[in-house]
C-alpha cells in the first residue's frame, strides 16, 4: 500500500501493490475525521492488505475496486 486519500463520507481509497501493478481498494469507516480513519487504516494495514488480496483473487470486486469495511 503506497498512498491513501479520503473520498469524504468515511471512505478512504488506497492502492494495493501487486508487483508492478496496483489495485484500487476502498475502505469504508465510521470515523468522522480523516485523521482517525487514516490512523485506523495504518494500524490494520496488514490485515486489510490480506483481505484485499483474497477478495481480488476470488474476483470479489465492485466496478473493478476491492471494497472493504472496518474490522
PQR file with spaces between the fields and no chain letter, atoms N, CA, C, O and H, PARSE charges and radii, in Angstrom:
ATOM       1  N    UNK     1       0.857   -1.161    0.000 -0.4000 1.5000
ATOM       2  CA   UNK     1       0.000    0.000    0.000 -0.0000 2.0000
ATOM       3  C    UNK     1       0.905    1.226    0.000  0.5500 1.7000
ATOM       4  O    UNK     1       1.786    1.349    0.851 -0.5500 1.4000
ATOM       5  N    UNK     2       0.697    2.108   -0.926 -0.4000 1.5000
ATOM       6  CA   UNK     2       1.577    3.253   -1.035 -0.0000 2.0000
ATOM       7  C    UNK     2       0.901    4.547   -0.627  0.5500 1.7000
ATOM       8  O    UNK     2       1.431    5.279    0.209 -0.5500 1.4000
ATOM       9  H    UNK     2      -0.019    2.007   -1.617  0.4000 1.0000
ATOM      10  N    UNK     3      -0.226    4.840   -1.181 -0.4000 1.5000
ATOM      11  CA   UNK     3      -0.897    6.106   -0.901 -0.0000 2.0000
ATOM      12  C    UNK     3      -2.309    5.831   -0.422  0.5500 1.7000
ATOM      13  O    UNK     3      -2.909    4.800   -0.726 -0.5500 1.4000
ATOM      14  H    UNK     3      -0.657    4.246   -1.860  0.4000 1.0000
ATOM      15  N    UNK     4      -2.810    6.776    0.325 -0.4000 1.5000
ATOM      16  CA   UNK     4      -4.207    6.701    0.750 -0.0000 2.0000
ATOM      17  C    UNK     4      -4.763    8.104    0.695  0.5500 1.7000
ATOM      18  O    UNK     4      -4.063    9.073    0.988 -0.5500 1.4000
ATOM      19  H    UNK     4      -2.323    7.614    0.572  0.4000 1.0000
ATOM      20  N    UNK     5      -6.035    8.211    0.316 -0.4000 1.5000
ATOM      21  CA   UNK     5      -6.672    9.521    0.305 -0.0000 2.0000
ATOM      22  C    UNK     5      -8.122    9.350    0.725  0.5500 1.7000
ATOM      23  O    UNK     5      -8.736    8.301    0.530 -0.5500 1.4000
ATOM      24  H    UNK     5      -6.604    7.424    0.079  0.4000 1.0000
ATOM      25  N    UNK     6      -8.637   10.403    1.300 -0.4000 1.5000
ATOM      26  CA   UNK     6     -10.023   10.377    1.752 -0.0000 2.0000
ATOM      27  C    UNK     6     -10.932   10.762    0.599  0.5500 1.7000
ATOM      28  O    UNK     6     -10.654   11.698   -0.150 -0.5500 1.4000
ATOM      29  H    UNK     6      -8.138   11.255    1.459  0.4000 1.0000
ATOM      30  N    UNK     7     -12.025   10.018    0.472 -0.4000 1.5000
ATOM      31  CA   UNK     7     -13.044   10.346   -0.524 -0.0000 2.0000
ATOM      32  C    UNK     7     -14.201   11.086    0.127  0.5500 1.7000
ATOM      33  O    UNK     7     -15.207   11.371   -0.522 -0.5500 1.4000
ATOM      34  H    UNK     7     -12.251    9.257    1.080  0.4000 1.0000
ATOM      35  N    UNK     8     -14.056   11.398    1.410 -0.4000 1.5000
ATOM      36  CA   UNK     8     -15.149   12.013    2.147 -0.0000 2.0000
ATOM      37  C    UNK     8     -16.173   10.967    2.529  0.5500 1.7000
ATOM      38  O    UNK     8     -16.167    9.860    1.990 -0.5500 1.4000
ATOM      39  H    UNK     8     -13.239   11.167    1.938  0.4000 1.0000
ATOM      40  N    UNK     9     -17.036   11.303    3.439 -0.4000 1.5000
ATOM      41  CA   UNK     9     -18.083   10.378    3.835 -0.0000 2.0000
ATOM      42  C    UNK     9     -17.576    9.110    4.484  0.5500 1.7000
ATOM      43  O    UNK     9     -18.249    8.081    4.427 -0.5500 1.4000
ATOM      44  H    UNK     9     -17.041   12.202    3.877  0.4000 1.0000
ATOM      45  N    UNK    10     -16.403    9.155    5.101 -0.4000 1.5000
ATOM      46  CA   UNK    10     -15.878    7.994    5.794 -0.0000 2.0000
ATOM      47  C    UNK    10     -15.279    6.936    4.891  0.5500 1.7000
ATOM      48  O    UNK    10     -15.182    5.776    5.293 -0.5500 1.4000
ATOM      49  H    UNK    10     -15.856    9.991    5.147  0.4000 1.0000
ATOM      50  N    UNK    11     -14.874    7.299    3.682 -0.4000 1.5000
ATOM      51  CA   UNK    11     -14.274    6.335    2.763 -0.0000 2.0000
ATOM      52  C    UNK    11     -12.853    6.752    2.421  0.5500 1.7000
ATOM      53  O    UNK    11     -12.592    7.906    2.083 -0.5500 1.4000
ATOM      54  H    UNK    11     -14.952    8.241    3.356  0.4000 1.0000
ATOM      55  N    UNK    12     -11.940    5.791    2.516 -0.4000 1.5000
ATOM      56  CA   UNK    12     -10.538    6.020    2.164 -0.0000 2.0000
ATOM      57  C    UNK    12     -10.200    5.116    0.985  0.5500 1.7000
ATOM      58  O    UNK    12     -10.508    3.924    0.998 -0.5500 1.4000
ATOM      59  H    UNK    12     -12.152    4.853    2.791  0.4000 1.0000
ATOM      60  N    UNK    13      -9.574    5.683   -0.021 -0.4000 1.5000
ATOM      61  CA   UNK    13      -9.121    4.918   -1.179 -0.0000 2.0000
ATOM      62  C    UNK    13      -7.612    4.753   -1.086  0.5500 1.7000
ATOM      63  O    UNK    13      -6.886    5.709   -0.812 -0.5500 1.4000
ATOM      64  H    UNK    13      -9.324    6.651   -0.031  0.4000 1.0000
ATOM      65  N    UNK    14      -7.150    3.529   -1.319 -0.4000 1.5000
ATOM      66  CA   UNK    14      -5.714    3.270   -1.330 -0.0000 2.0000
ATOM      67  C    UNK    14      -5.414    2.248   -2.413  0.5500 1.7000
ATOM      68  O    UNK    14      -6.310    1.557   -2.898 -0.5500 1.4000
ATOM      69  H    UNK    14      -7.740    2.753   -1.542  0.4000 1.0000
ATOM      70  N    UNK    15      -4.139    2.160   -2.787 -0.4000 1.5000
ATOM      71  CA   UNK    15      -3.761    1.181   -3.807 -0.0000 2.0000
ATOM      72  C    UNK    15      -2.940    0.072   -3.164  0.5500 1.7000
ATOM      73  O    UNK    15      -2.089    0.311   -2.307 -0.5500 1.4000
ATOM      74  H    UNK    15      -3.411    2.722   -2.393  0.4000 1.0000
ATOM      75  N    UNK    16      -3.221   -1.129   -3.600 -0.4000 1.5000
ATOM      76  CA   UNK    16      -2.535   -2.322   -3.131 -0.0000 2.0000
ATOM      77  C    UNK    16      -1.494   -2.686   -4.187  0.5500 1.7000
ATOM      78  O    UNK    16      -1.826   -2.847   -5.361 -0.5500 1.4000
ATOM      79  H    UNK    16      -3.912   -1.323   -4.296  0.4000 1.0000
ATOM      80  N    UNK    17      -0.243   -2.814   -3.771 -0.4000 1.5000
ATOM      81  CA   UNK    17       0.832   -3.156   -4.701 -0.0000 2.0000
ATOM      82  C    UNK    17       0.795   -4.645   -5.019  0.5500 1.7000
ATOM      83  O    UNK    17       0.769   -5.489   -4.124 -0.5500 1.4000
ATOM      84  H    UNK    17       0.027   -2.683   -2.817  0.4000 1.0000
ATOM      85  N    UNK    18       0.794   -4.947   -6.313 -0.4000 1.5000
ATOM      86  CA   UNK    18       0.813   -6.328   -6.801 -0.0000 2.0000
ATOM      87  C    UNK    18       1.951   -6.442   -7.801  0.5500 1.7000
ATOM      88  O    UNK    18       1.727   -6.491   -9.010 -0.5500 1.4000
ATOM      89  H    UNK    18       0.815   -4.262   -7.040  0.4000 1.0000
ATOM      90  N    UNK    19       3.166   -6.483   -7.290 -0.4000 1.5000
ATOM      91  CA   UNK    19       4.325   -6.432   -8.183 -0.0000 2.0000
ATOM      92  C    UNK    19       4.383   -5.047   -8.806  0.5500 1.7000
ATOM      93  O    UNK    19       4.396   -4.043   -8.094 -0.5500 1.4000
ATOM      94  H    UNK    19       3.348   -6.444   -6.307  0.4000 1.0000
ATOM      95  N    UNK    20       4.419   -4.988  -10.141 -0.4000 1.5000
ATOM      96  CA   UNK    20       4.445   -3.701  -10.833 -0.0000 2.0000
ATOM      97  C    UNK    20       3.050   -3.097  -10.980  0.5500 1.7000
ATOM      98  O    UNK    20       2.911   -1.916  -11.298 -0.5500 1.4000
ATOM      99  H    UNK    20       4.409   -5.804  -10.720  0.4000 1.0000
ATOM     100  N    UNK    21       2.025   -3.903  -10.751 -0.4000 1.5000
ATOM     101  CA   UNK    21       0.638   -3.433  -10.910 -0.0000 2.0000
ATOM     102  C    UNK    21       0.102   -2.907   -9.584  0.5500 1.7000
ATOM     103  O    UNK    21       0.668   -3.175   -8.524 -0.5500 1.4000
ATOM     104  H    UNK    21       2.138   -4.863  -10.494  0.4000 1.0000
ATOM     105  N    UNK    22      -0.983   -2.163   -9.654 -0.4000 1.5000
ATOM     106  CA   UNK    22      -1.669   -1.629   -8.490 -0.0000 2.0000
ATOM     107  C    UNK    22      -3.149   -1.950   -8.583  0.5500 1.7000
ATOM     108  O    UNK    22      -3.722   -1.949   -9.673 -0.5500 1.4000
ATOM     109  H    UNK    22      -1.442   -1.946  -10.515  0.4000 1.0000
ATOM     110  N    UNK    23      -3.770   -2.226   -7.443 -0.4000 1.5000
ATOM     111  CA   UNK    23      -5.205   -2.470   -7.375 -0.0000 2.0000
ATOM     112  C    UNK    23      -5.821   -1.433   -6.449  0.5500 1.7000
ATOM     113  O    UNK    23      -5.363   -1.248   -5.322 -0.5500 1.4000
ATOM     114  H    UNK    23      -3.304   -2.228   -6.558  0.4000 1.0000
ATOM     115  N    UNK    24      -6.853   -0.763   -6.924 -0.4000 1.5000
ATOM     116  CA   UNK    24      -7.547    0.236   -6.116 -0.0000 2.0000
ATOM     117  C    UNK    24      -8.448   -0.470   -5.106  0.5500 1.7000
ATOM     118  O    UNK    24      -9.171   -1.408   -5.443 -0.5500 1.4000
ATOM     119  H    UNK    24      -7.226   -0.914   -7.839  0.4000 1.0000
ATOM     120  N    UNK    25      -8.388    0.003   -3.857 -0.4000 1.5000
ATOM     121  CA   UNK    25      -9.213   -0.534   -2.776 -0.0000 2.0000
ATOM     122  C    UNK    25      -9.886    0.638   -2.069  0.5500 1.7000
ATOM     123  O    UNK    25      -9.326    1.731   -1.980 -0.5500 1.4000
ATOM     124  H    UNK    25      -7.801    0.765   -3.584  0.4000 1.0000
ATOM     125  N    UNK    26     -11.100    0.395   -1.567 -0.4000 1.5000
ATOM     126  CA   UNK    26     -11.805    1.413   -0.796 -0.0000 2.0000
ATOM     127  C    UNK    26     -12.193    0.835    0.547  0.5500 1.7000
ATOM     128  O    UNK    26     -12.745   -0.262    0.640 -0.5500 1.4000
ATOM     129  H    UNK    26     -11.556   -0.492   -1.639  0.4000 1.0000
ATOM     130  N    UNK    27     -11.893    1.596    1.585 -0.4000 1.5000
ATOM     131  CA   UNK    27     -12.221    1.209    2.946 -0.0000 2.0000
ATOM     132  C    UNK    27     -13.271    2.161    3.486  0.5500 1.7000
ATOM     133  O    UNK    27     -13.038    3.366    3.578 -0.5500 1.4000
ATOM     134  H    UNK    27     -11.445    2.487    1.510  0.4000 1.0000
ATOM     135  N    UNK    28     -14.420    1.626    3.841 -0.4000 1.5000
ATOM     136  CA   UNK    28     -15.489    2.431    4.423 -0.0000 2.0000
ATOM     137  C    UNK    28     -15.356    2.372    5.936  0.5500 1.7000
ATOM     138  O    UNK    28     -15.293    1.289    6.517 -0.5500 1.4000
ATOM     139  H    UNK    28     -14.610    0.647    3.766  0.4000 1.0000
ATOM     140  N    UNK    29     -15.312    3.545    6.578 -0.4000 1.5000
ATOM     141  CA   UNK    29     -15.189    3.625    8.031 -0.0000 2.0000
ATOM     142  C    UNK    29     -16.345    4.435    8.613  0.5500 1.7000
ATOM     143  O    UNK    29     -17.110    5.072    7.889 -0.5500 1.4000
ATOM     144  H    UNK    29     -15.363    4.425    6.106  0.4000 1.0000
ATOM     145  N    UNK    30     -16.448    4.392    9.924 -0.4000 1.5000
ATOM     146  CA   UNK    30     -17.467    5.185   10.621 -0.0000 2.0000
ATOM     147  C    UNK    30     -16.857    6.412   11.279  0.5500 1.7000
ATOM     148  O    UNK    30     -17.547    7.147   11.986 -0.5500 1.4000
ATOM     149  H    UNK    30     -15.827    3.874   10.513  0.4000 1.0000
ATOM     150  N    UNK    31     -15.573    6.637   11.052 -0.4000 1.5000
ATOM     151  CA   UNK    31     -14.903    7.775   11.678 -0.0000 2.0000
ATOM     152  C    UNK    31     -15.336    9.085   11.048  0.5500 1.7000
ATOM     153  O    UNK    31     -15.591    9.160    9.846 -0.5500 1.4000
ATOM     154  H    UNK    31     -15.012    6.040   10.479  0.4000 1.0000
ATOM     155  N    UNK    32     -15.415   10.112   11.875 -0.4000 1.5000
ATOM     156  CA   UNK    32     -15.843   11.420   11.383 -0.0000 2.0000
ATOM     157  C    UNK    32     -14.675   12.227   10.813  0.5500 1.7000
ATOM     158  O    UNK    32     -14.868   13.056    9.923 -0.5500 1.4000
ATOM     159  H    UNK    32     -15.208   10.050   12.852  0.4000 1.0000
ATOM     160  N    UNK    33     -13.472   11.988   11.322 -0.4000 1.5000
ATOM     161  CA   UNK    33     -12.334   12.767   10.831 -0.0000 2.0000
ATOM     162  C    UNK    33     -11.415   11.905    9.970  0.5500 1.7000
ATOM     163  O    UNK    33     -11.284   10.699   10.181 -0.5500 1.4000
ATOM     164  H    UNK    33     -13.315   11.315   12.045  0.4000 1.0000
ATOM     165  N    UNK    34     -10.786   12.555    8.997 -0.4000 1.5000
ATOM     166  CA   UNK    34      -9.824   11.858    8.139 -0.0000 2.0000
ATOM     167  C    UNK    34      -8.662   11.306    8.952  0.5500 1.7000
ATOM     168  O    UNK    34      -8.180   10.203    8.689 -0.5500 1.4000
ATOM     169  H    UNK    34     -10.893   13.534    8.826  0.4000 1.0000
ATOM     170  N    UNK    35      -8.209   12.079    9.947 -0.4000 1.5000
ATOM     171  CA   UNK    35      -7.065   11.624   10.752 -0.0000 2.0000
ATOM     172  C    UNK    35      -7.370   10.319   11.468  0.5500 1.7000
ATOM     173  O    UNK    35      -6.521    9.430   11.514 -0.5500 1.4000
ATOM     174  H    UNK    35      -8.600   12.974   10.160  0.4000 1.0000
ATOM     175  N    UNK    36      -8.566   10.189   12.028 -0.4000 1.5000
ATOM     176  CA   UNK    36      -8.944    8.954   12.702 -0.0000 2.0000
ATOM     177  C    UNK    36      -8.997    7.793   11.706  0.5500 1.7000
ATOM     178  O    UNK    36      -8.517    6.697   11.996 -0.5500 1.4000
ATOM     179  H    UNK    36      -9.256   10.911   11.990  0.4000 1.0000
ATOM     180  N    UNK    37      -9.575    8.038   10.548 -0.4000 1.5000
ATOM     181  CA   UNK    37      -9.707    6.993    9.529 -0.0000 2.0000
ATOM     182  C    UNK    37      -8.335    6.544    9.029  0.5500 1.7000
ATOM     183  O    UNK    37      -8.092    5.346    8.886 -0.5500 1.4000
ATOM     184  H    UNK    37      -9.965    8.928   10.312  0.4000 1.0000
ATOM     185  N    UNK    38      -7.437    7.497    8.763 -0.4000 1.5000
ATOM     186  CA   UNK    38      -6.100    7.138    8.299 -0.0000 2.0000
ATOM     187  C    UNK    38      -5.325    6.380    9.375  0.5500 1.7000
ATOM     188  O    UNK    38      -4.605    5.429    9.069 -0.5500 1.4000
ATOM     189  H    UNK    38      -7.635    8.470    8.880  0.4000 1.0000
ATOM     190  N    UNK    39      -5.469    6.795   10.626 -0.4000 1.5000
ATOM     191  CA   UNK    39      -4.807    6.104   11.728 -0.0000 2.0000
ATOM     192  C    UNK    39      -5.291    4.663   11.814  0.5500 1.7000
ATOM     193  O    UNK    39      -4.493    3.747   12.015 -0.5500 1.4000
ATOM     194  H    UNK    39      -6.054    7.568   10.874  0.4000 1.0000
ATOM     195  N    UNK    40      -6.586    4.466   11.664 -0.4000 1.5000
ATOM     196  CA   UNK    40      -7.170    3.126   11.688 -0.0000 2.0000
ATOM     197  C    UNK    40      -6.637    2.279   10.535  0.5500 1.7000
ATOM     198  O    UNK    40      -6.260    1.122   10.726 -0.5500 1.4000
ATOM     199  H    UNK    40      -7.233    5.210   11.501  0.4000 1.0000
ATOM     200  N    UNK    41      -6.609    2.864    9.338 -0.4000 1.5000
ATOM     201  CA   UNK    41      -6.090    2.142    8.170 -0.0000 2.0000
ATOM     202  C    UNK    41      -4.648    1.714    8.402  0.5500 1.7000
ATOM     203  O    UNK    41      -4.290    0.567    8.133 -0.5500 1.4000
ATOM     204  H    UNK    41      -6.915    3.803    9.183  0.4000 1.0000
ATOM     205  N    UNK    42      -3.828    2.614    8.894 -0.4000 1.5000
ATOM     206  CA   UNK    42      -2.416    2.286    9.098 -0.0000 2.0000
ATOM     207  C    UNK    42      -2.230    1.253   10.204  0.5500 1.7000
ATOM     208  O    UNK    42      -1.336    0.410   10.122 -0.5500 1.4000
ATOM     209  H    UNK    42      -4.118    3.545    9.112  0.4000 1.0000
ATOM     210  N    UNK    43      -3.060    1.311   11.228 -0.4000 1.5000
ATOM     211  CA   UNK    43      -2.970    0.352   12.333 -0.0000 2.0000
ATOM     212  C    UNK    43      -3.251   -1.073   11.852  0.5500 1.7000
ATOM     213  O    UNK    43      -2.598   -2.020   12.291 -0.5500 1.4000
ATOM     214  H    UNK    43      -3.787    1.995   11.295  0.4000 1.0000
ATOM     215  N    UNK    44      -4.219   -1.220   10.955 -0.4000 1.5000
ATOM     216  CA   UNK    44      -4.632   -2.538   10.474 -0.0000 2.0000
ATOM     217  C    UNK    44      -4.243   -2.794    9.019  0.5500 1.7000
ATOM     218  O    UNK    44      -4.864   -3.610    8.339 -0.5500 1.4000
ATOM     219  H    UNK    44      -4.749   -0.450   10.598  0.4000 1.0000
ATOM     220  N    UNK    45      -3.229   -2.104    8.554 -0.4000 1.5000
ATOM     221  CA   UNK    45      -2.816   -2.190    7.159 -0.0000 2.0000
ATOM     222  C    UNK    45      -2.584   -3.625    6.689  0.5500 1.7000
ATOM     223  O    UNK    45      -3.070   -4.016    5.628 -0.5500 1.4000
ATOM     224  H    UNK    45      -2.724   -1.441    9.107  0.4000 1.0000
ATOM     225  N    UNK    46      -1.854   -4.399    7.462 -0.4000 1.5000
ATOM     226  CA   UNK    46      -1.532   -5.776    7.074 -0.0000 2.0000
ATOM     227  C    UNK    46      -2.800   -6.606    6.895  0.5500 1.7000
ATOM     228  O    UNK    46      -2.933   -7.349    5.922 -0.5500 1.4000
ATOM     229  H    UNK    46      -1.459   -4.082    8.324  0.4000 1.0000
ATOM     230  N    UNK    47      -3.730   -6.474    7.839 -0.4000 1.5000
ATOM     231  CA   UNK    47      -4.977   -7.227    7.755 -0.0000 2.0000
ATOM     232  C    UNK    47      -5.789   -6.826    6.527  0.5500 1.7000
ATOM     233  O    UNK    47      -6.334   -7.683    5.830 -0.5500 1.4000
ATOM     234  H    UNK    47      -3.622   -5.871    8.629  0.4000 1.0000
ATOM     235  N    UNK    48      -5.869   -5.519    6.263 -0.4000 1.5000
ATOM     236  CA   UNK    48      -6.628   -5.051    5.099 -0.0000 2.0000
ATOM     237  C    UNK    48      -5.985   -5.506    3.792  0.5500 1.7000
ATOM     238  O    UNK    48      -6.687   -5.851    2.841 -0.5500 1.4000
ATOM     239  H    UNK    48      -5.427   -4.823    6.829  0.4000 1.0000
ATOM     240  N    UNK    49      -4.665   -5.510    3.740 -0.4000 1.5000
ATOM     241  CA   UNK    49      -3.987   -5.979    2.535 -0.0000 2.0000
ATOM     242  C    UNK    49      -4.278   -7.456    2.303  0.5500 1.7000
ATOM     243  O    UNK    49      -4.515   -7.863    1.166 -0.5500 1.4000
ATOM     244  H    UNK    49      -4.095   -5.230    4.513  0.4000 1.0000
ATOM     245  N    UNK    50      -4.266   -8.261    3.354 -0.4000 1.5000
ATOM     246  CA   UNK    50      -4.555   -9.687    3.217 -0.0000 2.0000
ATOM     247  C    UNK    50      -5.986   -9.911    2.734  0.5500 1.7000
ATOM     248  O    UNK    50      -6.223  -10.713    1.831 -0.5500 1.4000
ATOM     249  H    UNK    50      -4.074   -7.931    4.278  0.4000 1.0000
ATOM     250  N    UNK    51      -6.933   -9.204    3.336 -0.4000 1.5000
ATOM     251  CA   UNK    51      -8.338   -9.329    2.936 -0.0000 2.0000
ATOM     252  C    UNK    51      -8.509   -8.896    1.480  0.5500 1.7000
ATOM     253  O    UNK    51      -9.211   -9.553    0.711 -0.5500 1.4000
ATOM     254  H    UNK    51      -6.741   -8.552    4.070  0.4000 1.0000
ATOM     255  N    UNK    52      -7.872   -7.799    1.110 -0.4000 1.5000
ATOM     256  CA   UNK    52      -7.973   -7.291   -0.264 -0.0000 2.0000
ATOM     257  C    UNK    52      -7.409   -8.303   -1.263  0.5500 1.7000
ATOM     258  O    UNK    52      -7.992   -8.506   -2.328 -0.5500 1.4000
ATOM     259  H    UNK    52      -7.302   -7.265    1.735  0.4000 1.0000
ATOM     260  N    UNK    53      -6.301   -8.929   -0.937 -0.4000 1.5000
ATOM     261  CA   UNK    53      -5.705   -9.922   -1.837 -0.0000 2.0000
ATOM     262  C    UNK    53      -6.631  -11.133   -2.018  0.5500 1.7000
ATOM     263  O    UNK    53      -6.771  -11.650   -3.126 -0.5500 1.4000
ATOM     264  H    UNK    53      -5.827   -8.764   -0.072  0.4000 1.0000
ATOM     265  N    UNK    54      -7.254  -11.576   -0.935 -0.4000 1.5000
ATOM     266  CA   UNK    54      -8.188  -12.706   -1.015 -0.0000 2.0000
ATOM     267  C    UNK    54      -9.387  -12.333   -1.884  0.5500 1.7000
ATOM     268  O    UNK    54      -9.805  -13.107   -2.745 -0.5500 1.4000
ATOM     269  H    UNK    54      -7.141  -11.156   -0.035  0.4000 1.0000
ATOM     270  N    UNK    55      -9.932  -11.148   -1.652 -0.4000 1.5000
ATOM     271  CA   UNK    55     -11.096  -10.720   -2.440 -0.0000 2.0000
ATOM     272  C    UNK    55     -10.737  -10.539   -3.912  0.5500 1.7000
ATOM     273  O    UNK    55     -11.524  -10.885   -4.792 -0.5500 1.4000
ATOM     274  H    UNK    55      -9.593  -10.519   -0.953  0.4000 1.0000
ATOM     275  N    UNK    56      -9.568  -10.008   -4.174 -0.4000 1.5000
ATOM     276  CA   UNK    56      -9.125   -9.846   -5.560 -0.0000 2.0000
ATOM     277  C    UNK    56      -8.972  -11.207   -6.230  0.5500 1.7000
ATOM     278  O    UNK    56      -9.410  -11.391   -7.366 -0.5500 1.4000
ATOM     279  H    UNK    56      -8.929   -9.727   -3.459  0.4000 1.0000
ATOM     280  N    UNK    57      -8.355  -12.158   -5.538 -0.4000 1.5000
ATOM     281  CA   UNK    57      -8.152  -13.496   -6.098 -0.0000 2.0000
ATOM     282  C    UNK    57      -9.476  -14.206   -6.376  0.5500 1.7000
ATOM     283  O    UNK    57      -9.574  -14.993   -7.317 -0.5500 1.4000
ATOM     284  H    UNK    57      -7.999  -12.008   -4.615  0.4000 1.0000
ATOM     285  N    UNK    58     -10.485  -13.932   -5.566 -0.4000 1.5000
ATOM     286  CA   UNK    58     -11.786  -14.584   -5.761 -0.0000 2.0000
ATOM     287  C    UNK    58     -12.680  -13.805   -6.726  0.5500 1.7000
ATOM     288  O    UNK    58     -13.788  -14.239   -7.041 -0.5500 1.4000
ATOM     289  H    UNK    58     -10.405  -13.292   -4.801  0.4000 1.0000
ATOM     290  N    UNK    59     -12.191  -12.647   -7.196 -0.4000 1.5000
ATOM     291  CA   UNK    59     -12.971  -11.843   -8.135 -0.0000 2.0000
ATOM     292  C    UNK    59     -14.056  -11.019   -7.468  0.5500 1.7000
ATOM     293  O    UNK    59     -14.974  -10.545   -8.138 -0.5500 1.4000
ATOM     294  H    UNK    59     -11.290  -12.294   -6.940  0.4000 1.0000
ATOM     295  N    UNK    60     -13.964  -10.842   -6.159 -0.4000 1.5000
ATOM     296  CA   UNK    60     -14.955  -10.079   -5.400 -0.0000 2.0000
ATOM     297  C    UNK    60     -14.658   -8.582   -5.530  0.5500 1.7000
ATOM     298  O    UNK    60     -14.078   -7.966   -4.635 -0.5500 1.4000
ATOM     299  H    UNK    60     -13.218  -11.227   -5.615  0.4000 1.0000
ATOM     300  N    UNK    61     -15.070   -8.014   -6.669 -0.4000 1.5000
ATOM     301  CA   UNK    61     -14.818   -6.604   -6.978 -0.0000 2.0000
ATOM     302  C    UNK    61     -16.139   -5.908   -7.297  0.5500 1.7000
ATOM     303  O    UNK    61     -17.095   -6.536   -7.749 -0.5500 1.4000
ATOM     304  H    UNK    61     -15.541   -8.514   -7.396  0.4000 1.0000
ATOM     305  N    UNK    62     -16.172   -4.602   -7.053 -0.4000 1.5000
ATOM     306  CA   UNK    62     -17.300   -3.776   -7.485 -0.0000 2.0000
ATOM     307  C    UNK    62     -16.748   -2.713   -8.414  0.5500 1.7000
ATOM     308  O    UNK    62     -15.982   -1.846   -7.992 -0.5500 1.4000
ATOM     309  H    UNK    62     -15.395   -4.091   -6.685  0.4000 1.0000
ATOM     310  N    UNK    63     -17.133   -2.778   -9.662 -0.4000 1.5000
ATOM     311  CA   UNK    63     -16.626   -1.844  -10.674 -0.0000 2.0000
ATOM     312  C    UNK    63     -15.109   -1.826  -10.708  0.5500 1.7000
ATOM     313  O    UNK    63     -14.505   -0.770  -10.897 -0.5500 1.4000
ATOM     314  H    UNK    63     -17.756   -3.482  -10.005  0.4000 1.0000
ATOM     315  N    UNK    64     -14.480   -2.996  -10.524 -0.4000 1.5000
ATOM     316  CA   UNK    64     -13.031   -3.112  -10.581 -0.0000 2.0000
ATOM     317  C    UNK    64     -12.313   -2.668   -9.327  0.5500 1.7000
ATOM     318  O    UNK    64     -11.087   -2.551   -9.332 -0.5500 1.4000
ATOM     319  H    UNK    64     -14.970   -3.853  -10.371  0.4000 1.0000
ATOM     320  N    UNK    65     -13.049   -2.414   -8.240 -0.4000 1.5000
ATOM     321  CA   UNK    65     -12.468   -1.922   -6.993 -0.0000 2.0000
ATOM     322  C    UNK    65     -12.749   -2.930   -5.882  0.5500 1.7000
ATOM     323  O    UNK    65     -13.854   -3.462   -5.778 -0.5500 1.4000
ATOM     324  H    UNK    65     -14.044   -2.509   -8.236  0.4000 1.0000
ATOM     325  N    UNK    66     -11.732   -3.188   -5.051 -0.4000 1.5000
ATOM     326  CA   UNK    66     -11.923   -4.047   -3.877 -0.0000 2.0000
ATOM     327  C    UNK    66     -12.547   -3.177   -2.794  0.5500 1.7000
ATOM     328  O    UNK    66     -11.967   -2.173   -2.382 -0.5500 1.4000
ATOM     329  H    UNK    66     -10.835   -2.756   -5.136  0.4000 1.0000
ATOM     330  N    UNK    67     -13.727   -3.566   -2.337 -0.4000 1.5000
ATOM     331  CA   UNK    67     -14.439   -2.814   -1.301 -0.0000 2.0000
ATOM     332  C    UNK    67     -14.216   -3.489    0.043  0.5500 1.7000
ATOM     333  O    UNK    67     -14.393   -4.699    0.186 -0.5500 1.4000
ATOM     334  H    UNK    67     -14.198   -4.382   -2.671  0.4000 1.0000
ATOM     335  N    UNK    68     -13.823   -2.683    1.030 -0.4000 1.5000
ATOM     336  CA   UNK    68     -13.552   -3.177    2.374 -0.0000 2.0000
ATOM     337  C    UNK    68     -14.339   -2.358    3.388  0.5500 1.7000
ATOM     338  O    UNK    68     -14.735   -1.224    3.117 -0.5500 1.4000
ATOM     339  H    UNK    68     -13.679   -1.701    0.915  0.4000 1.0000
ATOM     340  N    UNK    69     -14.557   -2.941    4.548 -0.4000 1.5000
ATOM     341  CA   UNK    69     -15.188   -2.202    5.636 -0.0000 2.0000
ATOM     342  C    UNK    69     -14.399   -2.460    6.919  0.5500 1.7000
ATOM     343  O    UNK    69     -13.507   -3.308    6.947 -0.5500 1.4000
ATOM     344  H    UNK    69     -14.235   -3.862    4.769  0.4000 1.0000
ATOM     345  N    UNK    70     -14.727   -1.738    7.955 -0.4000 1.5000
ATOM     346  CA   UNK    70     -13.983   -1.830    9.198 -0.0000 2.0000
ATOM     347  C    UNK    70     -13.988   -3.248    9.752  0.5500 1.7000
ATOM     348  O    UNK    70     -14.954   -3.987    9.561 -0.5500 1.4000
ATOM     349  H    UNK    70     -15.451   -1.050    7.931  0.4000 1.0000
ATOM     350  N    UNK    71     -12.926   -3.625   10.427 -0.4000 1.5000
ATOM     351  CA   UNK    71     -12.808   -4.957   11.041 -0.0000 2.0000
ATOM     352  C    UNK    71     -13.641   -5.020   12.297  0.5500 1.7000
ATOM     353  O    UNK    71     -13.678   -6.055   12.962 -0.5500 1.4000
ATOM     354  H    UNK    71     -12.142   -3.025   10.582  0.4000 1.0000
